[in-house]
Amino acid sequence: MPMAANPLGGGSFGEALAKHGLQLTREETRVLQVNVGLACDLSCRHCHLEAGPQRVEMMDRDTMDAVIDCARRFRFQSIDLTGGAPELVPDLDRLVRSLAPLTDRLMVRTNLVALNSGEGSALCELYRELGVALVASLPASNAAQTEAQRGEGVWGRSVDALKRLNTLGYGMPDSPLRLDLVSNPSGAFLPPPQQQAEQKFRSDLSRRHGISFNSLYTFANVPLGRFRSFLERSGNLEGYLAQLADGFNPCSVAGLMCRYQLSVDWRGRLFDCDFHLAQGGWYGGEETHISTLAELPAPGTMIPTADHCFACTVGAGFT
Ligand code: SF4
């Protein structure tokens, strides 16, 4: 599927790069991001993948085997499991056990709420045993804003999960078990500066709930999927895209994730990043299955761009 035309009608991402004498090209690939499926126990308003309880797409054992085989062949420095809610995918434990010895850093993204189930609790123990790093999404440091984005009752269950992770050693001072948080705005506006947001989260979570974490990352919402539908319905699409384009930070380009990683979806198909995955823009311009990947992308290879790339280069950038 081709990338969408620029709804701004001018000033595309490629032009913004060119204005600063930049190109989006690949460096050495050292990260494999694995999207294990679109099933989720939440239906967040900002989800670029439109994941939710009604989605049934999940990685099967054969595709997991192809991912494991790829990780064995190429020895990625880091492997990043994401979803949907990875916890809902049957055999995730087997995938995690198989991948952990094949990389320096295995990380799993979690919405926190999914860790409260029986399977989620067992996975927490497994993550601890294998030293898996956790990246937890938490839109805000208060109940009202978090629940506006994620639904009623989500705040209490997120706090419960964070407390349990702290008890296991995650995010605690001097512990090797890393717990990072990711927050994003609740509407069509940009996130506050990362350092300022981290201070607020640390103070609020510690003071009110005794919760510790390592770092907080703030990311802009990506104008795709459910968030794009919201922008269209509310008449905010054009204004939001203009905000992203106006906030273009050329210094963020060097660290963009697409320069160092490959993304694979629940069916084993390859993409430059999770956002191109959401839009259906193939890695290399055509459908390629991970089992047929003969070599990693050569440094210097151009990466196709689209308007949603502006969400990665605003403020601190999306790495
Ligand atoms: S959406 Fe972001 S990560 Fe993906 S290609 Fe564009 S700049 Fe890179």
Residues whose N, C-alpha, C, O or C-beta is under 5 A from the ligand:
A	BS01	SF4	L256 M257 C258 D272 C273 F275 H276 P304 H308 C309 C312
